[in-house]
């Protein structure tokens, strides 16, 4: 297996520290609000990675933390007039609901920052003892960035360039503007814990260093997260952990790509910010998951009506191939050798794609070829079809796809249609006639009329097809 390592900026052969065992930590959510599409990207990306590692026979310990104490949490709880515990428990429950709907398996461990305050304090004390941190007279504790020789290696940044180019908040209590906080003194009325430096709470970065150490040890195999975490969060984690533990922190760093909405950065200020539950009000969860899986985990994803329509169309092709085959009575284990005998190349090609830095687009292209072979077999060699169908479901399941009943999925896609299928086809035929008569204005008007109703037309050499996506998504 080859995995792209953000630290070295190249693909590397993956060799776990312990043969047959993988220890992986992924930065999770700060639970002050509902999870958004960017969170979904990270959830699904590392769910696929975990599923595939287990498929390859590794014993995976997957840890994804929860940040349940933070400035944003304090502000939101105050705005809502509710306790921090009430807010965070509510958001954690919502997060679990969202990930379950996206077919994301729960992590093996889900540590919370507030349950590891003692471990955090112990690590801060170690850093002070070793000279990497200092307590300021305002009750804060800071990390001495220039004391750590390798600072900047994850992001390939020079300290002096960082200081010159960054907008650094002036703080008279810091020895150096680049220093960052490990422990924050509590303001009056804030949630706090007792410490050697007075009442306070952990800084954000130290939380993950302490929790990953407690769950996975001083050094582990893979650390992952979103694209915005490489600096400063992950850079600071490396500095803290390696200074405190005296050992390399992580062997392989992995980062998922960003989500863009109609080719623009997703942000509340642009009005294109969507929570997972808002999206799932209008779109089948498997369609959303397919969209997230169809791009390589390191690539940016474009979320748009067209991209969702393409995702649904792709899933419909798979489910049409599986539709009507009585697979329930066949044992998966018994059928796999039969599938291998019928078409042995598909599993090998799927594995080759996924072994190449979890190349899900390549893996999906194999599934499309397998679906075409299944369609051929249904017509020409029906005795082979069940084994091929089970192989399609098995390989799809490694990506968290194709596990629904085909008829249920296909029927759901057509529910709530504003027009009958016959009426839609009549509109398509009228549009085709208008194009034939070179009345392109009339043809465009029909397309737009249907689009307003959520009926998206797709033209190809084979003709015009349509998918339905509920409007106002």
C-alpha positions in Angstrom: 0.0 0.0 0.0 1.1 3.5 -0.8 -0.2 6.5 1.2 0.5 10.2 0.6 2.2 11.6 3.6 1.6 15.4 4.1 4.8 15.5 6.2 7.1 14.3 3.4 4.9 15.5 0.5 5.1 12.2 -1.3 3.5 8.7 -1.5 5.2 6.2 0.8 4.9 2.5 1.3 2.7 2.0 4.4 4.4 -0.1 7.1 2.6 0.0 10.4 4.6 0.2 13.6 3.2 -3.2 14.8 2.7 -5.7 12.0 -1.0 -6.2 11.3 -2.1 -3.4 13.5 -2.9 0.2 12.6 -3.4 3.0 15.2 -5.1 6.1 13.7 -6.2 9.4 15.2 -8.4 11.9 13.4 -9.3 15.3 14.7 -13.0 15.5 15.2 -15.6 18.2 15.7 -15.8 21.1 18.1 -19.4 20.6 19.2 -21.0 24.0 19.4 -23.2 23.7 16.3 -24.5 21.1 13.8 -21.9 19.4 11.6 -21.6 20.8 8.1 -20.5 19.4 4.7 -16.8 19.9 5.5 -17.2 17.7 8.5 -19.1 15.1 6.4 -16.1 15.1 4.0 -13.7 14.2 6.8 -16.1 11.7 8.4 -16.7 9.8 5.1 -13.0 10.0 4.0 -11.6 8.4 7.1 -14.6 5.9 7.3 -13.6 4.6 3.9 -9.9 4.5 4.9 -10.8 2.5 8.0 -13.1 0.2 6.2 -10.4 -0.6 3.5 -7.6 -1.1 6.1 -9.8 -3.6 7.8 -10.7 -5.2 4.5 -7.0 -5.7 3.9 -6.7 -7.6 7.2 -5.4 -4.9 9.5 -6.6 -4.7 13.2 -7.5 -0.9 13.2 -7.9 1.2 16.3 -9.6 4.3 15.0 -9.8 7.3 17.4 -11.7 10.5 16.6 -11.9 13.0 19.4 -14.5 15.5 20.4 -13.6 19.1 21.5 -16.2 19.9 24.1 -14.6 22.9 25.7 -13.6 25.9 23.5 -14.2 29.7 23.1 -16.9 29.0 20.5 -18.7 26.6 22.9 -18.6 29.1 25.7 -20.0 31.9 23.5 -22.8 29.7 22.0 -23.9 28.4 25.4 -24.1 31.9 26.7 -26.0 33.1 23.6 -28.5 30.2 24.0 -28.8 30.6 27.7 -28.0 26.9 28.3 -25.2 25.1 30.1 -22.1 24.0 28.3 -22.9 20.3 29.1 -26.4 20.7 27.7 -25.1 22.3 24.4 -22.3 19.8 23.9 -24.4 16.7 24.6 -27.1 17.9 22.2 -24.6 18.5 19.5 -22.7 15.2 20.0 -26.1 13.4 19.7 -26.8 15.3 16.5 -23.4 14.4 15.2 -23.9 10.7 15.8 -27.3 10.9 14.0 -25.7 12.6 11.0 -22.8 10.2 10.7 -25.2 7.2 11.0 -27.4 8.5 8.2 -24.3 8.8 6.0 -23.4 5.2 6.7 -20.3 6.3 8.7 -19.2 3.6 11.2 -18.5 5.0 14.7 -14.9 5.3 15.8 -13.5 2.7 18.2 -12.8 5.5 20.7 -14.2 9.0 21.0 -12.4 10.8 23.7 -13.7 14.1 25.0 -11.4 16.9 26.0 -13.2 17.6 29.3 -12.6 14.0 30.4 -8.8 14.3 29.9 -8.0 17.5 31.7 -5.8 15.7 34.2 -3.7 14.2 31.3 -3.5 17.7 29.7 -2.2 19.3 32.8 0.3 16.5 33.2 1.6 17.1 29.7 1.8 20.9 30.2 3.8 20.3 33.4 6.2 18.0 31.5 6.7 20.8 28.8 7.5 23.4 31.5 9.9 21.0 33.3 11.7 20.5 29.9 11.9 24.2 29.2 9.5 24.1 26.2 6.7 26.0 28.0 6.4 28.8 30.6 3.7 30.1 33.0 3.0 33.8 32.4 2.0 36.2 35.2 -1.6 36.3 33.9 -2.2 32.6 34.6 -1.8 31.5 31.0 0.8 28.9 30.0 2.6 29.3 26.6 4.6 27.0 24.4 8.1 28.3 23.3 7.9 27.8 19.6 11.6 28.7 18.9 12.7 26.1 21.5 11.4 23.3 19.3 13.9 22.8 16.5 11.6 21.1 14.0 8.7 23.6 14.2 7.2 24.2 10.7 8.2 20.9 9.2 4.7 19.7 8.5 3.9 22.9 6.5 7.5 23.5 5.3 7.5 27.0 6.9 10.4 29.1 8.2 9.9 30.7 11.6 11.0 34.1 10.6 8.9 34.1 7.5 6.0 32.9 9.6 6.4 35.8 12.0 6.8 38.4 9.1 3.8 37.1 7.1 1.3 36.2 9.8 -1.1 38.5 11.6 -0.2 37.6 15.1 -2.2 39.0 18.0 0.0 41.1 20.3 0.2 39.7 23.8 2.5 41.4 26.3 2.6 38.2 28.3 4.3 36.2 25.6 8.1 35.9 25.3 7.7 35.7 21.5 4.6 36.6 19.3 4.8 33.1 17.8 4.3 31.3 21.1 0.9 29.7 21.6 -1.3 29.0 24.6 -1.3 25.6 26.3 -3.5 26.6 29.3 -5.8 29.5 29.5 -6.6 31.3 32.8 -10.4 31.4 33.3 -12.3 34.7 33.1 -14.9 35.3 35.8 -17.9 33.0 35.4 -16.2 30.7 32.8 -16.0 27.0 33.0 -12.7 26.1 34.6 -10.6 23.4 36.3 -8.0 23.7 39.1 -4.4 23.6 38.0 -0.9 24.5 39.3 -1.3 27.8 37.5 -4.8 28.6 38.9 -8.3 28.0 37.6 -8.4 27.6 33.8 -9.0 25.4 30.9 -6.9 23.7 28.2 -5.8 25.4 25.0 -7.1 23.7 21.8 -3.9 22.3 20.5 -2.8 20.5 23.7 -6.1 18.6 23.9 -5.3 16.4 20.9 -1.6 15.8 22.0 -2.9 14.5 25.3 -5.8 12.5 24.1 -3.9 10.8 21.3 -1.1 9.8 23.7 -3.7 8.3 26.1 -5.5 6.4 23.4 -2.7 5.3 21.1 0.7 5.9 22.8 3.6 8.3 22.2 4.0 7.3 18.5 1.3 6.0 16.2 0.7 5.2 12.5 -1.7 7.7 11.0 -3.0 11.1 12.0 -5.7 12.7 9.9 -8.0 15.7 9.7 -9.4 18.4 7.5 -7.5 20.6 5.1 -7.5 23.6 7.5 -5.8 21.8 10.3 -2.2 21.5 9.0 -1.4 24.9 10.4 -1.4 25.8 13.2 -3.2 22.9 14.9 -1.2 19.9 13.6 2.0 21.8 13.5 1.5 22.6 17.2 0.5 19.0 18.0 3.9 17.8 16.6 5.8 20.4 18.7 4.0 19.6 21.9 4.0 15.8 21.6 7.6 15.4 20.4 8.9 17.8 23.0 7.0 16.2 25.8 7.5 12.5 24.8 11.0 12.7 23.3 9.8 10.5 20.4 8.5 10.9 16.9 4.8 11.7 17.1 3.2 10.3 13.9 4.5 8.3 10.9 1.9 9.3 8.3 -0.1 12.5 8.1 -3.3 12.5 6.0 -5.5 15.4 5.2 -8.9 15.4 3.4 -9.7 18.0 0.7 -12.1 20.9 1.0 -15.7 21.2 0.0 -16.7 23.9 -2.4 -20.2 24.9 -3.2 -20.9 25.8 -6.9 -17.1 26.2 -7.2 -16.9 28.7 -4.3 -15.5 28.3 -0.9 -18.2 27.3 1.6 -18.8 30.1 4.1 -21.7 31.6 6.0 -20.9 35.0 4.7 -21.5 33.8 1.1 -24.8 32.2 2.1 -23.6 28.8 0.8 -23.0 27.1 4.1 -25.0 23.8 4.6 -25.2 21.6 7.6 -25.4 17.8 7.0 -29.0 17.7 8.2 -30.1 20.5 5.9 -28.6 18.6 2.9 -30.2 15.3 4.0 -33.6 17.0 4.1 -33.5 17.2 0.3 -31.2 14.4 -0.8 -30.8 10.7 -0.2 -27.9 10.1 2.2 -26.3 7.5 -0.1 -26.3 10.1 -2.9 -24.4 12.5 -0.7 -22.0 9.8 0.4 -21.4 8.8 -3.2 -20.6 12.4 -4.0 -18.0 12.5 -1.2 -16.5 9.1 -2.2 -16.4 9.8 -5.9 -13.5 12.3 -5.6 -10.1 11.3 -4.2 -9.9 12.1 -0.5 -7.2 14.7 -1.0 -9.1 16.5 -3.8 -11.5 19.3 -3.4 -15.2 18.4 -3.9 -17.7 20.6 -5.6 -21.2 20.4 -4.1 -23.9 21.6 -6.6 -27.2 20.4 -8.0 -25.4 19.1 -11.0 -22.9 17.1 -9.0 -25.6 15.6 -6.8 -27.6 14.7 -9.9 -24.6 12.9 -11.4 -24.1 11.1 -8.1 -27.7 9.9 -8.1 -27.5 8.9 -11.8 -24.4 6.8 -11.0 -26.0 5.0 -8.0 -29.1 4.4 -10.1 -26.9 2.6 -12.7 -25.6 0.3 -10.0 -29.0 -0.4 -8.5 -30.6 -1.0 -11.8 -27.9 -3.7 -12.4 -28.7 -5.3 -9.0 -32.5 -4.9 -9.3 -34.6 -8.0 -9.4 -31.8 -10.5 -8.5 -32.7 -12.7 -5.5 -29.5 -12.5 -3.6 -30.8 -12.7 0.0 -30.7 -16.5 0.0 -27.1 -16.7 -1.2 -24.3 -16.8 1.3 -21.7 -14.1 0.6 -18.8 -16.4 1.6 -20.0 -19.1 -0.7 -20.5 -16.9 -3.6 -17.1 -15.1 -3.6 -15.1 -18.0 -5.1 -17.8 -18.2 -7.8 -17.5 -14.5 -8.5 -13.7 -14.9 -8.7 -14.0 -17.7 -11.1 -16.4 -15.8 -13.3 -14.5 -12.5 -13.3 -11.3 -12.6 -11.2 -9.9 -9.3 -12.4 -12.4 -7.0 -10.7 -11.3 -7.7 -7.1 -7.6 -7.4 -8.1 -8.2 -4.1 -9.9 -10.2 -2.7 -7.0 -7.5 -3.6 -4.6 -4.8 -2.1 -6.8 -6.7 1.2 -7.0 -7.3 1.4 -3.3 -3.7 0.4 -2.5 -2.7 3.5 -4.4 -3.4 6.1 -1.7 -7.1 5.0 -1.4 -7.9 5.9 -5.0 -11.7 5.8 -4.8 -12.3 7.2 -8.3 -10.3 4.3 -9.6 -12.1 1.8 -7.4 -15.5 3.1 -8.6 -14.4 2.8 -12.3 -13.9 -0.9 -11.5 -17.4 -1.1 -10.1 -18.8 0.4 -13.2 -17.0 -2.2 -15.3 -18.3 -4.9 -13.0 -21.9 -3.6 -13.3 -21.5 -3.7 -17.1 -20.3 -7.3 -16.9 -23.3 -8.0 -14.6 -25.7 -6.5 -17.2 -24.1 -8.6 -19.9 -24.4 -11.8 -17.8 -28.1 -11.1 -17.0 -28.8 -11.3 -20.8 -26.2 -13.8 -22.0 -25.2 -16.0 -19.0 -27.8 -15.6 -16.2 -26.3 -18.3 -14.1 -23.3 -16.0 -13.5 -25.3 -13.0 -12.6 -25.9 -13.7 -8.8 -22.2 -14.2 -8.2 -21.3 -11.0 -10.0 -24.0 -9.1 -8.2 -22.8 -10.2 -4.8 -19.3 -9.2 -5.8 -20.6 -5.8 -6.8 -22.3 -5.4 -3.4 -19.2 -6.7 -1.5 -16.8 -4.3 -3.2 -19.3 -1.5 -2.9 -19.7 -2.2 0.8 -16.0 -1.5 1.3 -16.8 2.1 0.2 -20.0 2.1 2.3 -22.2 2.0 -0.8 -24.7 -0.3 -2.5 -26.1 -1.9 0.6 -29.7 -0.7 0.2 -32.5 -2.7 -1.4 -32.4 -1.7 -5.1 -36.1 -1.4 -5.5 -36.4 0.8 -2.4 -33.6 3.1 -3.5 -34.9 3.5 -7.1 -38.5 4.1 -5.9 -37.3 6.7 -3.4 -35.6 8.6 -6.2 -38.9 9.0 -8.0 -41.1 9.8 -5.0 -42.7 13.2 -4.7 -42.5 14.0 -8.4 -44.3 17.2 -9.4 -45.3 15.7 -12.7 -46.0 12.1 -13.8 -43.3 10.3 -15.7 -45.4 10.4 -18.8 -45.7 14.2 -18.5 -42.0 14.5 -18.0 -41.3 12.4 -21.1 -43.8 14.6 -23.1 -41.8 17.7 -22.1 -38.6 16.0 -23.1 -40.1 15.0 -26.5 -41.4 18.6 -27.0 -37.9 19.9 -26.2 -36.4 17.5 -28.7 -38.8 18.7 -31.3 -38.0 22.3 -30.6 -34.3 21.6 -30.9 -34.9 19.8 -34.2 -36.8 22.9 -35.4 -33.8 25.0 -34.2 -36.1 26.8 -31.8 -33.5 26.8 -29.1 -35.2 29.4 -27.0 -38.2 27.1 -26.6 -36.0 24.2 -25.8 -34.2 26.1 -23.1 -37.5 27.3 -21.7 -38.6 23.7 -21.3 -35.3 22.7 -19.6 -35.6 25.6 -17.2 -39.3 24.9 -16.5 -38.4 21.4 -15.4 -35.3 22.5 -13.5 -37.4 24.8 -11.3 -39.5 21.7 -10.4 -36.3 19.8 -9.5 -36.3 17.7 -12.7 -32.7 17.9 -14.1 -32.2 16.9 -17.7 -29.0 15.2 -18.8 -28.2 15.0 -22.5 -25.9 12.3 -23.9 -25.3 10.5 -27.2 -27.9 7.9 -26.1 -30.6 10.6 -25.7 -32.0 12.7 -22.8 -32.5 11.3 -19.3 -33.6 12.9 -16.1 -33.2 12.8 -12.4 -35.3 14.4 -9.7 -33.8 16.4 -6.9 -36.2 18.2 -4.6 -35.9 22.0 -5.1 -34.8 24.6 -2.5 -31.9 22.4 -1.4 
